[in-house]
Amino acid sequence: MTNNLQRNLARRLSRRTALKTIGLGTTALTLSGCGVILGAPSPSLSAQGKEAAQGRKTVIELYNVFSGADNDHWVNLARKFEESQSEIGVKITYAPAGGGGGGDNPKLLTAIAGGTPPDLAQLTPFSTPQWAALGVMTDLTPYIKAAGVTGDDFWPAAWNDMNWQGKVWQVQWDADANFPFFWNKQIFEQVGLDPEKGPQTIDEVNEFSQKINKTTNGNVSRIGMVPWDTYGASNSLFTWGWAFGGEFYDRQKQVVTPDDEYIVKALEWIVQYAKNVGGADRVAVSPPNLQLHPFSTGNIGMAALVATNYRDIVKALPNMKIGAGLLPSQGPGATQPGAGGWLGGWSLFIPTGAKNPDAAWEFIKWVSISDEGTKAQWDTVGFPPAYNKAPVLQEIKNDPIMAPFYTTLVNAKHSRPSIPVGSFYAGILNDMVGNAVYGKMTPLEALKAVKQRTTKEWDDFNREHGL
């Protein structure tokens, strides 16, 4: 471990703590009480992590960012890997990251700086340039070439995020198809809407919402949807910004463009929607400590959902009638439903200084690009693979419950900007969108502030790291 890397990480940790910047992953916490609640860790698995199977020649340690049921799923996946071979055991250590996973991970970065890194760790794909530039990731290009894997084997957005400056730094095991669009058929029937036809445009979302919205004792007790709470404020704007036809990053000029005309229009719509229901703080549609997504309460007419949340709702509430389709879009920027679809997800990488990189690669390869491992991941953790040759994708395609996610997956063109300050961009976007939703700034003021601060952060990062 070089002194230079230690200095970089020490500066990184102290600076990020001071700035309190976070980037949001697909399980991000939300601005209001209408969010995804992952649940408290179960005492049986989540609170303890996992020790490696006994008698293994090599033990690799994985730093896991997930808690609650998601951590339990990862424990089960690691056990399936151990069952698939007899040489490698997997120890899982809980190491939470800021902002739902997309921000810095102090436990991980401290371990790397101190020369005691785990063999494996998780990150959101758009963080790759930042972490690679910091020197905390092992170049996986030789492993990828030896495995005979190329860009054609992954969804284009995923492959783009795996690469930086001509090298592969991580392998994306999860391609979150963000998002199909769902509606509660019972609510549609109650308010006189066609339960078999969801909205195709944002204008129709507004029209349907006027019929669905309901106020009780001054609070919103039933709402058409919550557009500022599509898995966190920044992910909300990414989703609806693309649905309006906007772009957040100019790849040719290498500049961020949060003040794009159509992104401004998207945030104006989100803010106006909140105003129309009396303000975001008036939305009270779900009880505290809800374990399922609030869409499950029957108090939300329409929602964009990730695969695990939708599957959990269907399993827990088999009698709930749910319609599914592509994400509504809005012209003139976007011309068809689904235009806002994008790939999120999670990746595995080998930290710099890992003691067992070859064994760690065997785990990455099994989870991410093997037929057995991608199937095991789908059965346990529950996300579609980024590896587009995985046979389990046909199972997802043919599953009447999961088919909407397959459709979104194969059509998604976007991913969050994969730039050296990607998590800062998402974090400051989250803060400024919140300011706009709660009336502290106008949408244009908020997005201009995002551009100014992200541009400065990128300039500072490039100067510090010689980029």
URZIBEL-V403338 format. One record per residue. N is the residue number from 1. RES is the residue in one small letter. SS is DSSP state (A for helix, B for strand, O for the rest). OMEGA is omega in degrees with one decimal (999 if undefined). Layout:
# URZIBEL-V403338
N RES SS OMEGA
N RES SS OMEGA
This chain:
# URZIBEL-V403338
1 m O -175.4
2 t O 176.0
3 n A 179.8
4 n A 178.5
5 l A 178.9
6 q A 179.0
7 r A 179.4
8 n A -176.9
9 l A 177.6
10 a A 178.1
11 r A -179.8
12 r A -176.6
13 l A -177.9
14 s A -178.7
15 r A -178.7
16 r A 178.2
17 t A -179.5
18 a A -177.1
19 l A -178.3
20 k O 179.8
21 t O 177.2
22 i O 172.5
23 g O -171.4
24 l O 171.0
25 g O -174.4
26 t O 176.8
27 t O -172.0
28 a O 172.4
29 l O -170.4
30 t O -177.5
31 l O -177.5
32 s O 179.4
33 g O -176.3
34 c O -174.9
35 g O 176.6
36 v O 178.4
37 i O -174.2
38 l O 179.3
39 g O 179.5
40 a O 177.8
41 p O 177.3
42 s O -176.3
43 p O -175.0
44 s O -174.7
45 l O -168.4
46 s O -176.6
47 a O -173.1
48 q O -174.3
49 g O -178.3
50 k B 171.2
51 e O -179.8
52 a O 174.2
53 a O -176.4
54 q O 173.1
55 g O -178.6
56 r O -179.4
57 k O -179.0
58 t B 175.6
59 v B 175.3
60 i B 178.5
61 e B 177.2
62 l B 171.0
63 y B -173.1
64 n B -178.3
65 v O -172.1
66 f O 177.1
67 s O 175.7
68 g A -177.3
69 a A -179.7
70 d A 175.3
71 n A 177.7
72 d A 178.8
73 h A 179.2
74 w A 174.7
75 v A 179.7
76 n A 177.8
77 l A 178.4
78 a A 177.8
79 r A 176.7
80 k A 175.9
81 f A 178.5
82 e A 178.6
83 e A -176.2
84 s A -179.7
85 q O -172.1
86 s O -173.4
87 e O -168.6
88 i B 172.3
89 g B -176.7
90 v B 172.0
91 k B 179.0
92 i B 177.8
93 t B 179.9
94 y B -179.3
95 a O -174.1
96 p O 175.8
97 a O -178.0
98 g A 170.7
99 g A 178.3
100 g A 174.3
101 g A -175.6
102 g O -179.0
103 g O -179.8
104 d O 179.2
105 n O -174.1
106 p A -179.0
107 k A -179.0
108 l A -176.9
109 l A 176.7
110 t A 178.8
111 a A 179.2
112 i A -179.8
113 a A -179.0
114 g O 178.4
115 g O 178.7
116 t O -176.5
117 p O 169.7
118 p O 178.1
119 d O -178.2
120 l B 174.3
121 a B -177.4
122 q B 173.7
123 l B 172.2
124 t O -170.4
125 p A -175.9
126 f A 177.7
127 s A -173.2
128 t A -178.6
129 p A -179.1
130 q A -175.7
131 w A 176.6
132 a A 178.4
133 a A 177.7
134 l A 179.0
135 g O -176.3
136 v O -176.2
137 m B 175.9
138 t O 176.7
139 d O -178.0
140 l O -176.7
141 t A 178.5
142 p A 178.3
143 y A -179.7
144 i A -179.9
145 k A 180.0
146 a A 179.3
147 a O 179.9
148 g O -177.3
149 v O 178.0
150 t O 179.3
151 g A 179.0
152 d A -176.7
153 d A -178.8
154 f B 171.5
155 w O -172.8
156 p A -179.0
157 a A 179.6
158 a A 179.9
159 w A 177.4
160 n A -177.7
161 d A 178.9
162 m A -173.9
163 n B 171.1
164 w B -179.6
165 q O 172.9
166 g O -179.8
167 k B 176.6
168 v B -174.3
169 w O 180.0
170 q O 175.6
171 v B -177.3
172 q B 179.1
173 w B -174.8
174 d B 173.7
175 a O 177.2
176 d O 177.2
177 a B -174.2
178 n B 0.1
179 f O 158.9
180 p B -177.1
181 f B -174.3
182 f B 176.1
183 w B -179.4
184 n B -175.6
185 k A 178.8
186 q A 178.3
187 i A 179.3
188 f A 179.7
189 e A -177.1
190 q A -175.3
191 v O 175.1
192 g O 175.7
193 l O 177.8
194 d O -176.4
195 p O -178.9
196 e O -176.4
197 k O 176.2
198 g O -179.8
199 p O 177.6
200 q O -177.3
201 t B 175.7
202 i A 176.2
203 d A 178.1
204 e A 174.2
205 v A 178.3
206 n A -179.2
207 e A -179.9
208 f A -177.5
209 s A 179.3
210 q A 179.4
211 k A -174.5
212 i A -173.5
213 n O -178.3
214 k B -179.4
215 t B 177.9
216 t B 179.3
217 n O 175.7
218 g O 178.6
219 n B 177.8
220 v B -178.3
221 s B 172.8
222 r B -173.2
223 i B 178.4
224 g O 172.8
225 m O -179.9
226 v O -171.4
227 p A 177.6
228 w A -175.4
229 d A 174.1
230 t O -178.0
231 y O 177.1
232 g O -174.3
233 a A -178.8
234 s A 177.5
235 n A 175.7
236 s A -177.9
237 l A 173.6
238 f A -176.7
239 t A -175.1
240 w A 173.7
241 g A 176.0
242 w A 178.7
243 a A 175.2
244 f O 179.2
245 g O -178.5
246 g O 174.6
247 e O -175.6
248 f O -173.8
249 y B 174.3
250 d B -173.5
251 r O -178.4
252 q O -179.0
253 k O -176.9
254 q O 175.7
255 v B 176.4
256 v B -175.1
257 t O 179.5
258 p O 179.1
259 d O 171.8
260 d O -175.6
261 e A -174.3
262 y A 173.5
263 i A 175.0
264 v A 178.4
265 k A 179.3
266 a A 179.8
267 l A 175.9
268 e A 177.8
269 w A 179.4
270 i A -178.7
271 v A -179.8
272 q A 178.0
273 y A 178.8
274 a A 178.5
275 k A -176.5
276 n A 179.1
277 v O 177.7
278 g O 179.7
279 g O -178.0
280 a A -178.0
281 d A 178.5
282 r A -177.0
283 v B -179.1
284 a O -172.3
285 v O -179.6
286 s O 179.2
287 p O 175.9
288 p O 176.8
289 n O 176.2
290 l O -177.0
291 q O 177.4
292 l O 174.1
293 h O -178.1
294 p A 174.9
295 f A -178.1
296 s A -175.9
297 t A -174.3
298 g O -179.6
299 n O 178.6
300 i B -175.3
301 g O -173.6
302 m B -179.2
303 a B 167.6
304 a B -174.2
305 l B 169.9
306 v O -172.1
307 a A -176.2
308 t A 179.0
309 n A -179.5
310 y A -179.5
311 r A 178.6
312 d A 179.2
313 i A -178.5
314 v A 179.5
315 k A -176.1
316 a A -175.3
317 l O -174.9
318 p O -179.3
319 n O 178.2
320 m O -178.3
321 k O -174.1
322 i B 172.7
323 g B -177.4
324 a B 177.7
325 g B 178.2
326 l O 179.9
327 l O 176.9
328 p O 178.7
329 s B -177.5
330 q O 174.4
331 g O 5.8
332 p O -176.9
333 g O 178.9
334 a O -170.7
335 t O -178.2
336 q O 176.2
337 p O -178.6
338 g O -178.6
339 a O -180.0
340 g O -178.5
341 g O -179.6
342 w B 179.1
343 l B 167.9
344 g O 173.7
345 g O -178.0
346 w B -178.8
347 s B 172.2
348 l B 175.0
349 f B 178.6
350 i O -179.1
351 p B 174.8
352 t O 178.7
353 g O 178.7
354 a O -175.3
355 k O -175.4
356 n O -175.3
357 p A -178.8
358 d A 177.7
359 a A 177.4
360 a A 177.8
361 w A 178.7
362 e A 177.3
363 f A 178.5
364 i A -177.8
365 k A -179.1
366 w A -177.0
367 v A -166.7
368 s A -171.3
369 i A 175.5
370 s O 178.0
371 d A -177.7
372 e A -175.5
373 g A 178.4
374 t A 175.3
375 k A 179.6
376 a A 178.6
377 q A 178.9
378 w A -177.2
379 d A -176.3
380 t A -178.0
381 v O 168.1
382 g O 177.3
383 f O 175.5
384 p O -179.9
385 p O 173.8
386 a O 177.8
387 y B -170.6
388 n O 176.0
389 k O -176.5
390 a O 179.0
391 p O -178.2
392 v A 178.1
393 l A 176.1
394 q A 175.6
395 e A 178.7
396 i A -179.8
397 k A -175.7
398 n A 179.3
399 d O -177.4
400 p O 178.7
401 i O -172.8
402 m O -176.8
403 a A 178.8
404 p A 179.7
405 f A 176.2
406 y A 179.4
407 t A 177.8
408 t A -177.9
409 l A -174.9
410 v A -178.5
411 n A -176.0
412 a O -179.0
413 k O -170.6
414 h B 164.1
415 s O -179.4
416 r O -175.3
417 p O 180.0
418 s O -175.6
419 i O -176.5
420 p O 177.3
421 v O -177.3
422 g A -179.0
423 s A 175.0
424 f A 179.7
425 y A 179.7
426 a A -178.4
427 g A -179.5
428 i A 174.1
429 l A 177.7
430 n A -178.4
431 d A -175.2
432 m A 174.4
433 v A 176.4
434 g A 178.0
435 n A 179.7
436 a A -178.5
437 v A -178.0
438 y O 169.3
439 g O -179.4
440 k O 179.1
441 m O 170.9
442 t O 177.7
443 p A -179.0
444 l A 177.1
445 e A -178.5
446 a A -175.4
447 l A 173.3
448 k A 176.8
449 a A 176.9
450 v A -178.6
451 k A -177.9
452 q A -175.1
453 r A 178.6
454 t A 177.8
455 t A 178.1
456 k A 179.7
457 e A 179.6
458 w A 177.3
459 d A 179.5
460 d A -179.5
461 f A -180.0
462 n A -179.7
463 r A -178.7
464 e A -173.3
465 h A 175.2
466 g O -178.7
467 l O 999
